[in-house]
Amino acid sequence: MGDTTEKREQLEDLFAEIEELLEHMQGDVSLDEAFADYEKGIRKLKLCNEQIEQIEKKMMVLNEQGEIEEF
């Protein structure tokens, strides 16, 4: 179960980093800075999506006892 907690923390960290990027982009930034922030944000969103998909797959594979089976 530590793996799930660790992934949640990583997701929470990624969401916080994305939020910081969005706040930075709303400020007075150059076009180059905004584009760099956008690129970083897209990479972080992709990582979030991958982690969420892994969690969803584990949730869908339940055995008779209602426990999550490992792949």
N, C-alpha and C positions, 0 to 999 in steps of 0.2 A: 504493500500500500504506500510505501514511501515514495515510489516512483510517481504515483498520481499526485501526491502533495508537491513533489519537486516540479512536476510539469505545471501545476496550478501556479506555483510561484513564478516560474518562467513566463507563463502567460500573463500574469499580473504585471510582471516587470516589463514585458513587451508592450502591453497596453499603456502603461505609464510612460514609456519612452515615446510611443506614438503620440500620446497626448501632449508631451513636451514639444515634439516636433511641430504639431499643429499650432500650439501657442506661439512658438518661435516664428512660424510662417506668417502669423497674423500681425507681427510687429513690423518694424521698418527694416526689411531685409532686401538685399539685392536680388535680381533675377537668378543669378548663379547660386546664391545661398538657398533661395526658395526651391530651385530645381534639385539641389543636393539633398535638402530636407525631404522633398517628395520621393526621391530615389530611396533614401534610407527608410522612409515610411512604408513604401511598397515592399521592400525586402522584409521588414518586420511583420507586415500583414501576412506575407506569404508564410513566414515561420509560424505565426499564430494559427493560420489555416491548417498547416501540416499537423501541428500538435493537436488541434481540435479534432481533425479527422482520425488520428490515432486513438484518441480517447473514445470517440464515437464507435470505432470498430470494436474496441474492447467491451464497450457497453452492450453491443449487439450479440456478442458471443458469450452467452450465459449457459452454464451447465445445469443439470437437474436440481442442484442444491441452491441455485441462485447466486453462485459465486462467479466471478469473472475468470474466464480461462485465459491463460497466457498463450501467446502465439509462439 
